[in-house]
Amino acid sequence: MEEQKVLLMLENIQAMVKASMEGQKAFEEAFERRLSALEKGVDCLNEKMQWAANAVRDLRQEVGAVQGEIVSLKADVAELKAEMAAVKADVAELKTEMAAVKADVVELKTEMAAVKEEIANLRAENTTQHQKMERRLNVLAGEFGRQHIEIEMLKANAGW
């Protein structure tokens, strides 16, 4: 009986070893599948990391280009500010010149008014002198006419 017990125990041990080996095999297969899945996941992550690294590199290049453009734009803005300051100075100078021109125009208008007044006075004076000259001319013409008539009468009397 002891032998049977030992045989039974051996069968049990054999069954347990067999079950253990089957379990070990199932575990190894599951472990292999899981390991394969993890390796695929790692490969996928590596691809994504490579893509991300490339994207970061591209973004850094774009940022560098944008920074270069910003520096260029800042230089352009500084140049435009300098030009604007020059234009403002020119405008201020033109305003000063315009004020001087306006003052000259006012002075010329004053002088023009004085000249117009003087011309009006000269015309009035000239008209008075002209009228005097006309009267004198009329007197002389009348005198000339009388003398001419006298000469004609003397000629007629003399028989010329």
C-alpha positions as CSV (number, residue, x, y, z in Angstrom):
1,M,0.0,0.0,0.0
2,E,2.8,2.1,0.6
3,E,3.9,1.5,-2.8
4,Q,0.5,2.5,-4.1
5,K,0.7,5.7,-2.0
6,V,4.1,6.4,-3.5
7,L,2.7,5.7,-7.0
8,L,-0.3,7.8,-6.3
9,M,1.9,10.5,-5.0
10,L,4.2,10.1,-7.9
11,E,1.2,10.4,-10.3
12,N,0.0,13.4,-8.4
13,I,3.5,14.9,-8.5
14,Q,3.7,14.0,-12.2
15,A,0.3,15.6,-12.8
16,M,1.4,18.6,-10.8
17,V,4.6,18.8,-12.8
18,K,2.7,18.4,-16.0
19,A,0.2,21.1,-14.9
20,S,3.1,23.2,-13.8
21,M,4.8,22.8,-17.1
22,E,1.6,23.5,-19.0
23,G,1.1,26.6,-16.8
24,Q,4.8,27.5,-17.4
25,K,4.3,27.1,-21.1
26,A,1.0,29.1,-21.1
27,F,2.8,31.7,-19.0
28,E,5.7,31.8,-21.4
29,E,3.3,32.2,-24.4
30,A,1.4,34.9,-22.7
31,F,4.7,36.5,-21.6
32,E,5.9,36.3,-25.3
33,R,2.7,37.9,-26.6
34,R,2.9,40.6,-23.9
35,L,6.6,41.1,-24.7
36,S,5.9,41.3,-28.4
37,A,3.1,43.8,-27.8
38,L,5.4,45.9,-25.6
39,E,8.1,45.8,-28.2
40,K,5.6,46.9,-30.8
41,G,4.5,49.7,-28.4
42,V,8.2,50.7,-27.8
43,D,8.8,50.7,-31.6
44,C,5.7,52.9,-32.0
45,L,6.9,55.1,-29.2
46,N,10.3,55.3,-30.8
47,E,8.7,56.3,-34.1
48,K,6.6,58.9,-32.4
49,M,9.6,60.2,-30.5
50,Q,11.6,60.4,-33.7
51,W,8.7,62.3,-35.4
52,A,8.4,64.6,-32.3
53,A,12.2,65.2,-32.5
54,N,11.9,66.0,-36.2
55,A,9.0,68.3,-35.5
56,V,10.9,70.0,-32.7
57,R,13.9,70.5,-35.0
58,D,11.6,71.9,-37.7
59,L,9.9,74.2,-35.2
60,R,13.3,75.4,-34.0
61,Q,14.3,76.2,-37.5
62,E,11.0,78.0,-38.1
63,V,11.5,79.9,-34.8
64,G,15.0,80.8,-35.9
65,A,13.6,82.1,-39.2
66,V,10.9,84.0,-37.5
67,Q,13.4,85.5,-35.0
68,G,15.5,86.5,-38.0
69,E,12.5,88.2,-39.6
70,I,11.7,89.9,-36.2
71,V,15.3,91.3,-36.1
72,S,14.9,92.4,-39.7
73,L,11.5,94.0,-39.0
74,K,12.9,95.7,-35.9
75,A,15.7,97.2,-38.1
76,D,13.1,98.3,-40.6
77,V,11.0,99.8,-37.8
78,A,14.0,101.7,-36.5
79,E,14.8,102.9,-40.0
80,L,11.1,104.0,-40.5
81,K,11.2,105.8,-37.2
82,A,14.4,107.7,-38.3
83,E,12.7,108.6,-41.6
84,M,9.6,109.6,-39.7
85,A,11.7,111.9,-37.4
86,A,13.3,113.4,-40.5
87,V,9.9,113.9,-42.1
88,K,8.6,115.5,-38.9
89,A,11.6,117.8,-38.9
90,D,10.9,118.7,-42.5
91,V,7.3,119.4,-41.7
92,A,8.3,121.6,-38.8
93,E,10.7,123.5,-41.1
94,L,8.0,123.8,-43.7
95,K,5.6,125.1,-41.1
96,T,8.1,127.7,-40.1
97,E,8.7,128.7,-43.7
98,M,4.9,128.8,-44.3
99,A,4.5,131.1,-41.3
100,A,7.2,133.4,-42.8
101,V,5.5,133.3,-46.2
102,K,2.2,134.1,-44.6
103,A,3.8,137.1,-42.8
104,D,5.3,138.2,-46.1
105,V,1.9,137.9,-47.8
106,V,0.4,140.0,-45.1
107,E,3.1,142.6,-45.6
108,L,2.7,142.5,-49.3
109,K,-1.1,142.9,-48.9
110,T,-0.4,146.0,-46.8
111,E,2.0,147.4,-49.3
112,M,-0.5,146.6,-52.1
113,A,-3.2,148.5,-50.3
114,A,-0.8,151.4,-49.9
115,V,0.1,151.3,-53.6
116,K,-3.6,151.1,-54.6
117,E,-4.3,154.1,-52.4
118,E,-1.4,155.9,-54.0
119,I,-2.6,155.0,-57.5
120,A,-6.1,156.2,-56.6
121,N,-4.6,159.5,-55.3
122,L,-2.5,159.9,-58.4
123,R,-5.5,159.2,-60.6
124,A,-7.5,161.8,-58.7
125,E,-4.6,164.2,-59.0
126,N,-4.1,163.3,-62.6
127,T,-7.8,163.8,-63.4
128,T,-7.6,167.3,-61.8
129,Q,-4.5,168.2,-63.8
130,H,-6.0,166.7,-66.9
131,Q,-9.1,168.8,-66.5
132,K,-7.0,171.9,-66.0
133,M,-5.0,171.0,-69.2
134,E,-8.2,170.5,-71.1
135,R,-9.5,173.9,-70.1
136,R,-6.2,175.5,-71.0
137,L,-6.2,173.6,-74.3
138,N,-9.8,174.8,-75.0
139,V,-8.7,178.3,-74.2
140,L,-5.7,178.0,-76.5
141,A,-7.8,176.4,-79.2
142,G,-10.3,179.2,-78.9
143,E,-7.4,181.7,-79.1
144,F,-6.0,179.9,-82.1
145,G,-9.3,179.8,-83.8
146,R,-9.8,183.6,-83.3
147,Q,-6.3,184.3,-84.5
148,H,-6.9,182.1,-87.5
149,I,-10.1,184.0,-88.3
150,E,-8.3,187.3,-87.9
151,I,-5.5,186.1,-90.3
152,E,-8.1,185.0,-92.8
153,M,-9.9,188.4,-92.5
154,L,-6.6,190.2,-92.9
155,K,-5.8,188.1,-96.0
156,A,-9.2,188.9,-97.4
157,N,-8.8,192.6,-96.6
158,A,-5.3,192.6,-98.1
159,G,-6.5,190.7,-101.1
160,W,-4.3,187.9,-100.8
